[in-house]
């Protein structure tokens, strides 16, 4: 497993995603979530926000768009909706809310001295 430096915590806007490229050309979508929305999902940041990373590739369309998705919540859990066809996924597990077997892979996020790292 490799650890990739992505950015500082201040470079991520709460509620919005950012795309990042890991080794092997793997794309991830990184999100900084407001604590009230995130619940226990992700890694806690220094200011109470939480950080989660999932695949940036939409499993329904194959497009690299999940970082531009719509952050929300369902049943008290954070979700991301694809900006293309609006399929929703839980950000804590990557599972689809459409009742099928499509899913986003989830990645470990760590924060060290206000620098965000993704492990894959």
Backbone bond lengths (Angstrom), bond angles and torsions (degrees), N, CA, C in turn:
res aa  C-N    CA-C-N  psi(-1)  N-CA   C-N-CA  omega(-1)  CA-C   N-CA-C  phi
1 X - - - 1.448 - - 1.528 108.16 -
2 X 1.327 116.82 134.57 1.460 119.97 179.31 1.526 110.34 -112.59
3 X 1.303 114.96 151.16 1.465 122.90 -178.52 1.525 107.39 -110.89
4 X 1.343 116.65 123.64 1.458 121.81 -177.00 1.516 110.41 -115.11
5 X 1.337 116.18 127.66 1.461 121.11 175.22 1.522 107.69 -72.41
6 X 1.345 116.29 128.76 1.456 120.17 -177.71 1.526 111.47 -105.20
7 X 1.329 117.41 -56.83 1.459 121.74 -175.33 1.524 108.79 -170.41
8 X 1.320 116.86 -176.21 1.461 120.05 172.13 1.524 108.39 -90.79
9 X 1.314 116.38 161.73 1.467 120.03 179.26 1.525 110.83 -61.63
10 X 1.327 117.80 -35.14 1.463 121.77 -178.08 1.527 112.70 -68.22
11 X 1.320 117.77 -19.76 1.462 120.86 -179.05 1.524 113.17 -81.59
12 X 1.320 118.04 -6.25 1.466 121.88 178.03 1.522 109.40 -106.07
13 X 1.321 116.13 132.39 1.460 121.94 179.14 1.520 109.39 -91.27
14 X 1.342 118.01 127.48 1.469 119.33 178.64 1.527 111.66 -55.80
15 X 1.329 115.52 132.79 1.454 121.50 177.70 1.518 114.73 90.15
16 X 1.334 116.96 -7.46 1.463 120.77 179.05 1.520 109.86 -118.72
17 X 1.321 116.35 155.80 1.452 121.06 -179.70 1.514 112.11 -102.55
18 X 1.326 114.76 164.57 1.461 122.16 174.82 1.523 107.71 -140.23
19 X 1.320 116.34 138.53 1.460 120.92 177.63 1.519 109.35 -88.04
20 X 1.331 115.44 145.05 1.463 120.96 177.54 1.522 108.45 -141.07
21 X 1.312 115.11 150.57 1.460 121.59 -179.50 1.522 109.18 -108.84
22 X 1.330 115.84 124.99 1.457 121.91 178.64 1.523 109.35 -101.69
23 X 1.332 116.09 176.69 1.464 120.31 176.32 1.526 109.98 -55.64
24 X 1.325 115.79 147.96 1.452 120.15 179.67 1.513 113.23 75.66
25 X 1.329 117.59 17.61 1.466 123.56 -179.25 1.519 113.60 60.18
26 X 1.310 117.67 27.65 1.462 121.78 176.04 1.528 108.48 -80.78
27 X 1.335 115.93 127.36 1.460 121.01 179.51 1.520 110.27 -98.61
28 X 1.331 115.64 135.18 1.460 120.47 175.20 1.520 109.39 -123.47
29 X 1.314 114.83 154.54 1.459 122.58 172.76 1.524 106.46 -108.43
30 X 1.316 116.50 121.51 1.460 122.68 -176.96 1.519 108.75 -108.60
31 X 1.337 115.86 132.60 1.459 120.95 -178.17 1.517 111.08 -126.39
32 X 1.321 115.38 139.35 1.469 123.21 171.15 1.526 105.31 -107.64
33 X 1.329 116.25 113.97 1.461 121.90 -173.08 1.522 111.44 -105.94
34 X 1.320 116.00 142.73 1.461 120.61 171.81 1.524 108.03 -61.66
35 X 1.316 117.33 141.40 1.466 122.07 -176.43 1.525 111.89 -56.40
36 X 1.328 118.20 -39.48 1.464 121.40 -178.20 1.523 111.51 -63.78
37 X 1.311 117.76 -31.96 1.460 122.12 179.90 1.520 111.59 -83.65
38 X 1.314 117.14 -37.37 1.462 121.80 -171.11 1.514 114.31 -73.26
39 X 1.327 118.29 -29.85 1.460 119.59 -173.87 1.514 109.24 61.45
40 X 1.332 116.98 -127.33 1.465 121.54 179.42 1.525 112.61 -96.73
41 X 1.317 117.99 5.08 1.466 120.87 -176.83 1.522 110.99 -70.66
42 X 1.303 115.47 144.03 1.447 120.82 171.11 1.511 115.76 75.54
43 X 1.315 113.86 -166.80 1.459 123.61 -176.39 1.520 109.52 -102.60
44 X 1.331 117.98 129.00 1.468 119.11 178.99 1.525 111.63 -68.97
45 X 1.324 115.63 139.84 1.458 121.60 177.08 1.513 110.93 -99.81
46 X 1.321 116.89 175.98 1.457 120.94 -176.10 1.523 114.43 -67.88
47 X 1.320 117.79 -19.66 1.466 120.82 -176.76 1.525 113.18 -108.42
48 X 1.320 117.97 13.52 1.460 121.15 179.73 1.516 114.12 93.30
49 X 1.338 118.16 -12.29 1.461 119.43 174.53 1.525 108.37 -76.60
50 X 1.342 116.00 167.56 1.466 120.69 -178.66 1.526 108.66 -127.57
51 X 1.320 115.74 151.64 1.457 122.75 -173.07 1.523 110.39 -120.13
52 X 1.347 115.98 130.17 1.462 121.60 177.18 1.529 108.89 -133.32
53 X 1.330 115.48 150.87 1.467 121.10 177.31 1.523 109.06 -134.52
54 X 1.336 115.55 134.13 1.463 123.03 178.61 1.526 108.09 -136.00
55 X 1.338 116.40 171.88 1.465 120.35 174.47 1.525 110.34 -54.46
56 X 1.318 116.34 142.18 1.461 120.15 174.72 1.527 111.28 -88.10
57 X 1.323 117.48 -12.00 1.467 121.82 -178.51 1.530 109.95 -87.71
58 X 1.322 116.09 122.34 1.465 122.36 177.17 1.532 108.18 -68.75
59 X 1.344 118.87 118.67 1.464 119.81 -177.23 1.530 114.18 -68.17
60 X 1.314 118.46 -14.21 1.463 120.93 178.95 1.526 112.26 -87.22
61 X 1.337 117.41 -33.58 1.464 119.97 -175.05 1.527 113.64 -115.69
62 X 1.324 117.72 -18.09 1.457 121.34 -176.23 1.519 113.70 79.23
63 X 1.318 117.10 4.08 1.469 121.38 -179.29 1.531 110.74 -85.54
64 X 1.320 116.03 146.53 1.468 122.12 179.75 1.529 109.33 -87.21
65 X 1.341 115.74 78.61 1.469 119.94 -170.94 1.525 115.55 -133.22
66 X 1.313 118.91 -4.08 1.469 118.94 -171.85 1.530 112.86 -62.49
67 X 1.318 118.01 -27.56 1.465 120.22 178.17 1.528 111.56 -66.08
68 X 1.317 117.26 -17.35 1.469 122.16 178.18 1.530 111.78 -101.90
69 X 1.319 115.42 12.61 1.454 120.49 -178.10 1.520 113.18 -72.31
70 X 1.314 114.78 176.17 1.459 122.90 -177.28 1.522 108.74 -99.01
71 X 1.327 116.17 114.89 1.463 121.79 -179.95 1.523 108.99 -79.43
72 X 1.327 115.92 135.40 1.461 121.00 178.76 1.508 110.24 -156.05
73 X 1.328 115.96 -156.78 1.468 120.14 177.04 1.514 109.61 -150.29
74 X 1.311 114.61 149.30 1.457 123.36 175.48 1.516 107.36 -137.64
75 X 1.313 117.06 127.62 1.465 122.16 -179.73 1.527 112.24 53.76
76 X 1.328 116.60 36.96 1.454 121.32 177.74 1.514 114.98 77.20
77 X 1.323 117.74 10.42 1.472 121.91 -179.84 1.523 109.37 -117.71
78 X 1.339 117.76 142.39 1.462 120.01 -179.01 1.527 111.67 -70.32
79 X 1.329 115.05 142.81 1.462 121.61 -179.33 1.524 110.15 -132.14
80 X 1.317 114.07 163.39 1.460 121.75 170.40 1.525 106.87 -130.98
81 X 1.332 116.55 132.59 1.463 121.83 176.34 1.523 108.08 -106.74
82 X 1.310 116.18 132.34 1.461 120.15 177.71 1.527 109.33 -57.92
83 X 1.337 117.79 136.67 1.460 118.94 178.65 1.532 113.11 -71.64
84 X 1.329 117.56 -11.38 1.462 119.74 -178.82 1.518 112.29 -87.64
85 X 1.319 117.10 -67.69 1.464 120.78 -175.34 1.524 113.02 -109.04
86 X 1.321 117.07 1.54 1.475 124.93 173.93 1.526 115.01 69.35
87 X 1.334 119.16 20.93 1.459 119.36 172.45 1.525 107.77 -65.81
88 X 1.338 115.39 141.70 1.464 120.10 -175.93 1.525 111.40 -107.83
89 X 1.339 113.69 147.87 1.463 122.46 178.72 1.522 108.80 -134.88
90 X 1.334 116.10 143.69 1.456 119.89 172.23 1.524 108.37 -72.95
91 X 1.326 116.82 133.38 1.461 120.22 178.91 1.524 112.75 -78.30
92 X 1.330 117.84 -17.69 1.468 118.96 -179.74 1.527 112.75 -83.67
93 X 1.340 117.80 -24.70 1.468 120.74 -179.23 1.528 113.44 -125.68
94 X 1.328 117.64 -18.30 1.458 121.87 -175.72 1.515 113.93 83.53
95 X 1.329 117.90 -4.16 1.466 122.08 -176.88 1.528 111.62 -67.07
96 X 1.322 115.20 143.83 1.455 122.36 177.40 1.525 110.07 -75.96
97 X 1.320 116.52 145.27 1.460 121.46 174.60 1.524 111.36 -92.83
98 X 1.330 117.64 5.12 1.460 121.57 -178.89 1.520 113.25 -86.38
99 X 1.326 118.04 -2.16 1.454 120.86 178.40 1.516 113.72 79.44
100 X 1.331 117.32 21.72 1.462 119.95 177.45 1.528 109.23 -121.47
101 X 1.320 116.65 -170.57 1.468 119.71 -175.49 1.526 113.81 -95.19
102 X 1.316 118.51 8.32 1.466 121.12 176.82 1.528 108.43 -70.62
103 X 1.328 116.25 145.09 1.468 119.77 179.97 1.521 109.85 -158.33
104 X 1.312 115.00 160.20 1.457 122.74 172.17 1.520 107.95 -102.48
105 X 1.318 117.57 134.77 1.464 119.80 173.15 1.525 108.19 -69.15
106 X 1.321 116.15 143.44 1.464 122.24 177.34 1.526 108.76 -106.29
107 X 1.311 116.36 146.54 1.462 122.28 -178.03 1.521 110.11 -123.10
108 X 1.321 115.64 146.96 1.456 120.64 176.46 1.522 109.44 -71.96
109 X 1.325 114.94 137.81 1.460 122.34 176.70 1.517 107.41 -117.62
110 X 1.318 116.58 138.68 1.460 120.70 173.91 1.522 108.58 -132.19
111 X 1.324 114.93 155.03 1.461 120.97 179.41 1.519 107.64 -128.21
112 X 1.320 114.89 128.78 1.461 121.23 -179.58 1.528 107.71 -135.76
113 X 1.323 116.84 116.29 1.475 121.56 -178.22 1.525 111.65 53.15
114 X 1.334 116.78 46.63 1.464 124.35 178.84 1.529 114.10 64.57
115 X 1.322 117.98 17.22 1.462 122.28 174.58 1.523 107.84 -107.30
116 X 1.339 115.80 132.17 1.463 122.05 -177.80 1.528 109.28 -94.16
117 X 1.338 115.19 130.52 1.463 122.74 177.91 1.526 108.70 -122.04
118 X 1.332 116.39 146.40 1.464 122.01 173.56 1.518 107.18 -118.81
119 X 1.331 115.52 135.71 1.461 121.56 179.90 1.520 109.71 -108.51
120 X 1.324 115.02 132.79 1.469 119.65 179.68 1.512 109.62 -145.53
